[in-house]
Amino acid sequence: MSAPNYSRSQQLFERAAKSIPGGVNSPVRAFKSVGGHPIFFKEAKGAYIIDEDGNRYIDYINSWGPMILGHGKQEVVDAVKAQADRAFSFGAPTELEIEVAEKIREMVPFVDIVRMVNSGTEACMSAIRLARGFTGKNKIIKFAGCYHGHADSFLIQAGSGALTLGEPNSPGVTEGTAKDTLTAQFNNLHSVETLVENNKEQIAAIIVEPVAGNMGCIPPEAEFLGGLRSICDREGILLIFDEVMTGFRLSPAGAAGRLGIVPDLVTYGKVIGGGMPVGAFGGKREIFEYLAPNGPVYQAGTLSGNPLAMVSGLQTLTYLHNHPEVYKNIDETTAKLHQEIESILLKKDRPFQINRLGSMISVHFCENPVTNFESATSGNNDTFKAFFHHLLNEGIYLPPSAYESWFISDAISALEIEKTLEAISKF
């Protein structure tokens, strides 16, 4: 199959580079680790996205997770259109904000209260500030390769775009901030115990992606999350789950609900906006009594709870709540992909690993299991680069990085799976 025409995307990238840093508004879009130039898109429906050159792709990114129902779900589109006719924004309270918060609380029993923000970065940054204010301690523990947004505290051995670009420690982060961020190894409780022992009574919170999605999909090993819960309970440390990716995707109550571990604070994004920019953090009421305007920990956002984002998220969450079979469907689709991709790649002369939990999956071209940051970076990026471009040319759109999870939507059917497997078999 000859390569599709990408000339319009090339022109747009060259034009974008004159006005936008690197031609993109988020580094993970830049194709730095796979080569070539980013693809510019103009429309999407169901399981497919269409670029500016008219090429059509099966979408395995799904806007990095929020399009769990597929693109252009009619119930969501109709609700957003109706709200747009009423108002885009007030900068004042609306009933929609209450309804989304109530829906989150209904679906996640351990969440007492929710504050809306505008992005996952804001959610994680605010949760850390609240944890510090509540505990009176300054240090946090994060995990190498986990990405919690681009706030200063998190750009210490970060995943996602920072890992893709090979710059996990960002210039512009002060020494003082870095000093208060302690880094442990994902799936390694001993590394956490060591940090806790060496920083007694100084650690406010441990923040973790319960299922890592920013160094590929890496599920937690048995006892890892439960071990973190025990450490936090013993030491008076708050446990924060970053569920910006996993929230309402892995189960109605996210990874916490699926895996049976309750955090003190949880951050959300992606699915709760149904594709609109949004974030939230929630948790125990006693902790949130410290948050402004009730308490001294300040956090604000003029457009937080934006009506368009709220109505899109409310429709998405309501659909998921009323149609729990969606979770069964996307889990089975992802399991099918896993099994069939594994069967195909076993016949090829190249090592690989496939990680999966629920509707998150990633393929790593390496010899040994991928369980943490170190093993995630051991893969053969040249092989992934070839894999990515081969599938792109076959009409399959994967994350343009070996260090990102794929996200499966409910719009992916047997037809899309068949096309995907046929494309992979040619690799």
URLINRA-V397572 format. One record per run of one state. SS is the DSSP state (helix for helix, strand for strand, loop for the rest). FROM is the first residue (numbers start at 1). LEN is the number of residues. Records with the same first field share a line. If there is no record, write none. Layout:
SS = FROM-LEN, FROM-LEN
//
This chain:
loop = 1-6, 17-4, 24-3, 30-11, 47-1, 52-4, 60-3, 66-5, 72-2, 87-8, 108-5, 118-2, 136-3, 144-8, 155-5, 165-10, 180-1, 185-4, 199-4, 209-3, 213-5, 219-5, 236-2, 243-11, 260-5, 269-1, 274-5, 284-1, 289-2, 292-5, 298-9, 323-2, 346-7, 358-2, 365-8, 377-4, 394-2, 398-8, 408-6, 426-2
helix = 7-10, 21-3, 27-3, 63-3, 74-13, 95-13, 120-16, 152-3, 160-5, 175-5, 189-10, 224-12, 254-6, 270-4, 285-4, 307-16, 325-21, 373-4, 381-13, 414-12
strand = 41-6, 48-4, 56-4, 71-1, 113-5, 139-5, 181-4, 203-6, 212-1, 218-1, 238-5, 265-4, 279-5, 291-1, 297-1, 353-5, 360-5, 396-2, 406-2
//
